[in-house]
């Protein structure tokens, strides 16, 4: 049943955010930044963030660890910042997956990624 979104092993790689939109909207916002950012979901449950290829810490409130149950990703740890109150996202669902693309939905926002360079 979970294979309907794509081969689940393709999830464990580096991903570059392309665009996102509210779930009830059809208009996408494209993600343009000052550098090339990507994130990697690793089989050991760690999320690695990179800027121009160099590993670093994610932004405040970004998830840093997860467990996966089929197409459901449960986030288990986050980057905490002393001056920010995080309303952290607890889980998201893989809605599309291939070696070249990933789409996630948390029930509020749909995000699309491409395989990182």
C-alpha positions as CSV (number, residue, x, y, z in Angstrom):
1,X,0.0,0.0,0.0
2,X,2.8,2.5,0.9
3,X,4.5,1.8,-2.4
4,X,1.8,3.8,-4.2
5,X,3.8,7.0,-3.5
6,X,7.0,5.5,-4.9
7,X,9.9,3.3,-3.7
8,X,10.3,4.2,0.0
9,X,14.1,3.6,-0.1
10,X,14.4,6.6,-2.4
11,X,13.6,8.8,0.6
12,X,17.0,8.4,2.2
13,X,19.1,11.0,0.3
14,X,19.8,14.7,0.0
15,X,16.8,17.0,-1.0
16,X,16.7,20.6,-2.1
17,X,13.4,22.5,-1.4
18,X,11.9,23.9,-4.6
19,X,8.4,25.2,-3.7
20,X,5.6,25.1,-1.1
21,X,1.9,26.0,-0.8
22,X,-0.9,25.9,1.8
23,X,-2.8,22.7,1.3
24,X,-6.0,24.5,0.4
25,X,-4.3,26.7,-2.2
26,X,-3.2,26.0,-5.8
27,X,-0.6,28.8,-6.0
28,X,3.0,27.7,-5.2
29,X,5.7,29.9,-3.6
30,X,9.1,29.2,-5.1
31,X,12.0,28.9,-2.6
32,X,14.8,31.3,-3.7
33,X,17.6,31.8,-1.3
34,X,21.1,33.4,-1.0
35,X,22.8,30.0,-1.2
36,X,22.2,26.3,-2.2
37,X,20.5,24.6,0.8
38,X,19.7,21.0,1.1
39,X,18.7,18.5,3.8
40,X,19.3,14.8,4.1
41,X,17.1,12.2,5.7
42,X,19.4,9.4,6.8
43,X,18.4,5.8,7.5
44,X,19.7,6.2,11.1
45,X,16.9,8.8,11.8
46,X,19.2,11.9,11.6
47,X,18.4,15.0,9.5
48,X,21.5,16.7,8.2
49,X,21.3,20.3,6.9
50,X,23.8,21.8,4.4
51,X,24.5,25.2,2.9
52,X,26.6,25.2,-0.3
53,X,27.6,21.6,0.6
54,X,28.8,22.3,4.1
55,X,27.0,20.7,7.0
56,X,25.5,22.9,9.7
57,X,22.7,23.3,12.1
58,X,19.2,23.9,10.7
59,X,17.2,27.0,11.4
60,X,15.4,27.6,14.7
61,X,12.7,24.9,15.3
62,X,13.8,22.8,12.4
63,X,13.6,19.0,13.0
64,X,16.9,17.2,13.5
65,X,15.7,13.6,14.1
66,X,12.8,11.4,13.0
67,X,11.4,7.9,12.8
68,X,9.6,6.6,9.8
69,X,6.6,4.4,9.6
70,X,5.8,3.7,6.0
71,X,4.9,7.0,4.5
72,X,4.6,8.8,7.8
73,X,7.6,10.7,9.2
74,X,7.5,11.5,12.9
75,X,9.9,14.2,14.0
76,X,11.4,13.5,17.4
77,X,13.9,16.4,18.0
78,X,14.4,20.0,16.9
79,X,16.9,22.9,16.8
80,X,16.0,24.9,19.9
81,X,16.8,28.6,20.1
82,X,16.6,30.6,23.4
83,X,14.6,33.5,22.0
84,X,12.1,31.6,19.9
85,X,9.0,29.7,21.0
86,X,8.7,26.7,18.6
87,X,5.3,25.4,17.6
88,X,7.0,22.3,16.3
89,X,5.6,20.1,13.5
90,X,5.3,16.6,14.9
91,X,4.7,14.6,11.7
92,X,4.4,14.8,7.9
93,X,3.4,12.4,5.2
94,X,5.2,11.4,2.0
95,X,2.7,12.0,-0.8
96,X,5.0,11.6,-3.8
97,X,8.5,10.0,-4.0
98,X,11.0,9.1,-6.7
99,X,14.7,9.2,-7.0
100,X,14.4,12.8,-8.3
101,X,11.5,14.2,-6.4
102,X,9.8,14.2,-3.0
103,X,6.6,15.8,-1.8
104,X,5.6,16.1,1.8
105,X,2.3,17.2,3.4
106,X,1.8,18.0,7.1
107,X,-2.0,18.7,6.7
108,X,-1.3,22.5,6.4
109,X,1.6,22.9,3.9
110,X,2.6,20.9,0.9
111,X,6.4,21.0,0.1
112,X,8.2,19.8,-3.0
113,X,11.9,18.9,-3.2
114,X,14.2,17.8,-5.9
115,X,17.2,15.5,-5.5
116,X,20.1,17.6,-4.4
117,X,23.2,18.2,-6.6
